[in-house]
């Protein structure tokens, strides 16, 4: 009886050591080495970290009372090219997409308080209202084009 118990204990110890070694190998290959990171690799690590972060709405102190309607994913038809709205460049479009705003329809339904909330949240003081994002989105949502959107579409204006 003592012999069987000692064999069980030895097997448990061996299984624990094997599990530790496998966990170490898997963990070592999963996480990048931080010591040997250059600036490029460090930037890649930061961008990878932000891909898997929580929704940015919960990180800001903005008042959620006036947060506009957001979607988890764009409609099956695909997202709209928000850079057709004057005042939205590719970075702002990406920030809006990360927030859950993909379509002209969403922006066209904003109130002034929603626009203020977006400006505060994205740190763009007065941009949405001064460039009249809501009015432009209403026109673009109907399928018509604005002078600015035509220029963007024709490549006359580069939106970076």
C-alpha positions in Angstrom: 0.0 0.0 0.0 2.8 2.4 0.9 4.5 1.4 -2.4 1.4 2.4 -4.5 1.0 5.7 -2.7 4.7 6.6 -3.3 4.3 5.7 -7.0 1.2 8.0 -7.2 3.1 10.8 -5.6 6.1 10.4 -7.9 3.8 10.3 -11.0 2.1 13.6 -9.8 5.5 15.3 -9.3 6.6 14.1 -12.8 3.3 15.3 -14.3 3.7 18.7 -12.6 7.3 19.1 -13.9 6.2 18.2 -17.4 3.2 20.6 -17.2 5.5 23.4 -16.0 8.0 22.8 -18.9 5.2 22.7 -21.5 3.6 25.9 -20.1 7.0 27.6 -20.1 7.7 26.7 -23.7 4.2 27.8 -24.9 4.3 31.0 -22.8 7.8 31.8 -24.2 6.6 31.5 -27.8 3.4 33.4 -27.2 4.8 36.6 -25.7 7.4 38.7 -27.6 10.8 39.4 -26.0 10.7 42.9 -24.6 14.4 43.2 -23.9 15.4 43.0 -27.6 12.7 45.2 -29.0 13.7 48.1 -31.2 11.5 51.1 -31.8 9.7 49.4 -34.7 9.0 46.3 -32.8 7.9 48.3 -29.7 5.4 50.2 -31.9 4.1 46.9 -33.3 3.7 45.6 -29.8 1.8 48.7 -28.8 -0.5 48.5 -31.8 -1.1 44.8 -31.1 -1.9 45.7 -27.5 -4.5 48.2 -28.6 -6.2 45.7 -30.9 -7.1 43.6 -28.0 -8.0 46.4 -25.6 -11.5 47.1 -24.1 -13.9 49.4 -25.8 -12.5 52.9 -25.6 -15.8 54.3 -24.5 -15.2 52.9 -21.0 -11.7 54.5 -20.8 -12.8 58.1 -21.1 -14.5 60.3 -18.6 -17.0 61.6 -21.2 -20.6 61.9 -20.1 -22.3 58.9 -21.7 -25.7 60.6 -21.8 -25.1 62.1 -25.2 -23.1 59.2 -26.8 -24.4 58.7 -30.3 -25.7 55.3 -31.6 -22.9 53.0 -32.3 -22.7 49.6 -34.0 -20.5 46.6 -33.2 -19.8 45.9 -36.9 -20.6 47.7 -40.2 -23.7 46.7 -42.2 -23.2 43.7 -44.6 -23.0 46.2 -47.5 -19.8 47.5 -45.9 -18.8 50.7 -44.2 -19.1 54.1 -45.8 -16.1 56.2 -46.8 -16.4 58.7 -44.0 -13.5 60.7 -45.5 -16.0 62.1 -48.0 -17.2 64.3 -45.1 -15.1 67.5 -44.9 -13.1 67.5 -41.7 -12.7 63.7 -41.5 -9.3 62.4 -42.5 -8.2 58.7 -42.4 -7.1 58.9 -38.8 -10.4 60.4 -37.6 -12.3 57.8 -39.8 -10.3 55.0 -38.1 -11.1 56.5 -34.7 -14.8 56.7 -35.6 -14.8 53.1 -36.9 -13.0 51.9 -33.6 -15.8 53.7 -31.7 -18.5 51.9 -33.8 -19.5 54.6 -36.3 -19.3 53.3 -39.8 -22.1 54.9 -41.8 -23.3 58.3 -43.0 -26.7 57.3 -41.6 -25.4 57.1 -38.1 -23.8 60.6 -38.3 -26.9 62.0 -40.0 -29.0 61.1 -36.9 -26.7 62.9 -34.5 -27.9 65.8 -32.4 -25.7 68.7 -31.6 -25.1 67.1 -28.2 -23.9 63.9 -29.9 -21.5 65.9 -32.1 -20.2 67.6 -28.9 -19.7 64.2 -27.3 -17.7 63.0 -30.3 -15.6 66.1 -30.3 -14.9 65.7 -26.6 -14.3 62.0 -26.8 -11.9 62.2 -29.8 -10.3 65.4 -28.6 -11.5 67.4 -31.7 -12.8 70.6 -30.2 -15.4 72.2 -32.5 -14.5 70.1 -35.6 -17.7 68.2 -36.1 -19.9 71.2 -35.8 -17.7 73.7 -37.6 -17.4 71.4 -40.6 -21.1 70.5 -40.4 -20.6 66.7 -40.3 -24.3 66.1 -39.6 -25.5 68.1 -42.6 -22.9 66.6 -45.0 -23.8 63.1 -43.7 -27.5 63.7 -44.4 -26.7 64.6 -48.0 -24.4 61.7 -48.5 -26.8 59.3 -46.8 -29.4 60.1 -49.5 -27.0 59.0 -52.2 -26.2 62.5 -53.4 -22.7 63.9 -53.4 -21.3 67.2 -52.0 -18.7 69.3 -53.8 -16.1 68.1 -51.3 -17.1 64.4 -51.6 -16.8 64.6 -55.4 -13.4 66.1 -55.1 -12.3 63.3 -52.7 -13.8 60.7 -55.0 -12.0 62.1 -58.1 -8.7 62.2 -56.2 -8.5 66.0 -56.3 -8.2 66.1 -52.5 -5.9 63.7 -50.7 -7.3 62.7 -47.3 -4.4 61.6 -45.1 
